[in-house]
Amino acid sequence: MMKLYWSPRTRSFSALWLMEETGQPYESVLVDLSTGAQKKPEYLAINPMGKVPALQDGDATLAESAAICAYVAERFPAAGLAPPPGDPKRAKYLYWLFFAPGCIEPAMVQLATKLEMSSTAAGWGEATRVFDVLDHALERGPWILGDTFSAADIAIGSGLNFAVKLFKMVPSRPSFDRYIEACSARPAFQRASVIAAG
C-alpha cells in the first residue's frame, strides 16, 4: 500500500486530493512540521529536501506534488486522471500539470511578497501574465482540459484554492471562482479537506 507523507496547510493537499480521487487505499502519514519531523533522518531518507508531500510505493519514493500527481495517475489508469500516451490531450495535460509548480506557485509568491523581478529573468515570466493565461484557459471549462477532469486540475485547483480562497494572495476572477467551486464540489476534494482538517 502506498504511504503518503503530508502536513496540513501545505502543498500536501493536492496529493491528499489525488489519492482520494483514485479510490485506492493508501496510508496517510502526518508529518508534524512544528516538531521538525521533516528534518529527522528517517524522513530525509524518503525526501532529502525535508518537504512534504512525499510518497512511498514499495521501494519507490518520490516527492514534489506534480511528480506525485503524474506518478499516481499513471499507476492507477482506471481512475482516468491522465490522458493515455497517444491521446492528443496528453500534451496539454502535461503542460498544465507542470504549469502549476513552474508558473503558478512562483507567481503567487511574487505577488504575495511584491518581489520585483525582470520577466526575462524569472522562469515563470511575469506574474500577471501567468494568471491571465490561466484565466483564459479556464474560461472554456469546466476543467483545464475542457470536459475532462485530470490530475492537472488537482495541481491547479489546489494551488488556486490556496492562493485565491484560503490565503487571498491572488486577486479573484470569475473563472477562478467558478473553477474553485467546481473543484471543491468534488467528493474526493471534500474527503481530502476532512483529512487535512484533522
N, C-alpha and C positions, 0 to 999 in steps of 0.2 A: 504494500500500500504506500502511496506517495505521502511524504511529510511536507507540509507547508509551514515554513517559519515566518511569522508575521508579528506585527505590533500595531496597535490602534493609531489612527490619525497619521498614517504614513502611506507610501505608495503600495503597501501591502494590500490595501483594499482591492485593487484591481486583480490581484492573484486570488484573494478570497472569492470575489465575484466569479472569476473564471472557473475556479474549482466547483463552485455551486452550479454554474451553467452546464458543466459536463455531466452532472448527475452521478458521478463516480464517487465511491468512498475515498476519503483521504484523512490523514491525521493532521489536526490543526495544532501547531506548537507555538505558543505565545512566547515571544522574546521580550523580556522586560527591559526596555531601554533605560529606564530610570535607575536600574541597578548595575548597568554596564554589562549586561549579559551578552551583548553583541560583540564585546571585546575579549571574551573568555576564549581560551584555546579551543575548546570543544566547538564553539560556534565558528571561530575563524577557520577551522578545518572545513567547514561547509561553505562559508563565504569569507574569503580572506579580506574583503573590503569592510567587513563588520557592519553590513547594512541589511535591512530587510526590504523586500521579501527574499527568501531563498527556498529552493525546492530540492528535495532528495527523493529520487526514484530508484530504489535499489542501490546500485553502485554509481549511478549518475547523480551529480549535483550541479545545480546552476542557480544563478541569481540574475537580477535585472528584470523588471516587470515585463517588458516587451519580449525578452527572450523566453521567460516563463510562459507567456501567452502563446508564443509560436510553438514551443515545445509541447505544451499540453494540448493545444488544438490539433496538432499532428498525431499526438499519442492516442487521442480519442476521436478519430474521424467521424464516428457515428453521431457525435454531438453537433456536427455541422458548423463548427466555429471557424473554419478556414476553407476557402475555395481550394479544391484539389489542384495539384500541378497539371498544367494544360488548360485550366479554366481561364478564360480571358480576364475574369475579375481578380485573379490572384495577384496580378501586378499592382493594382490599386490597393488591394488588401495589404500587401507588404509595405507599400508606400505609407499608408495611413497608420499601420501598426507601429512603424518606426518614426513617423512624424510626431507621435505623442511624446516620446522621451527626447527626440532630437531637435524638435522645434517648439512644441507647446510648453514643456517644462522650463527650458531656459528663458523663453519669452515671458512666462509667468513671473519668474524670478526677476527678470529685468524690469518688468512693470512694477512689481511689489517693492523693489529696492531703489527704483528710479535710477538705475545704473545707466550711465551714458556710455555707449559703445558704438563704434563705427559699424554700420550694417555690412560692410565688406569684410570686416574682421570677425564678426560674430558668425558662428557656424549656422545659426538659425536665421540669419539675415536681420530683419527689423521686426520688433515685437508686434507692432500694429498690423503689419502685413501678414504675419503668421495668423492672427485672429481674423483678418479679412478673408484670407484664403479658406480658413476653416468655416467661417460664416457662409461663404459662397457654396462650399461643398455640402453643408448641412441643409441649405435651403431646399435642395432636391429631395432629401429624406425619403422615408423616415430614418434610415440608417446611413452610415457613411458610404456604404456600397449601394445605396438605393433601397430596394426592398429586402435585401439580405442582411440579417444581423450576423456579426462575426466578432472574433476576438479583437479586431481593430476597434470596434465600438466599446469594448471593455476598457481598452487602453485610453481611448479618447474620452469616453463618457466618465470614467472615474477621475481623470485629470480635470475635465471641465467642472464636474461636480465639486471637486476640491477647490478649484480656483475661483469659480463664479458663485456657487451657492454657499459653501461652508466658510471660506476664508475671504471672500469678496476681494480677491487680488486682481481680478479681471472684470471689467465692466460687462454687465449682462447685455445680451442681444436677443431679439425674438427667436432666432434659430437656435441659440444656445439654450434658452429656457425650454423650448419645445423638446429639444433633444434630451436634456437632463431629465425632464418629466417622463419621457418615453423610457429612458434607461432605468430610472428609479421605480417605474411601474413593473419592471420585470421581477417575477418571483425570486429568481436567483440573486438579484441585486438586494431585494428585501431580506432574504436569508443571510446574505453576507453582512448586511447592516446590523442585523441582530447579533451575529457573531462578533463583529467589530465593537459593538456597544458593550459586550461582556455580559 
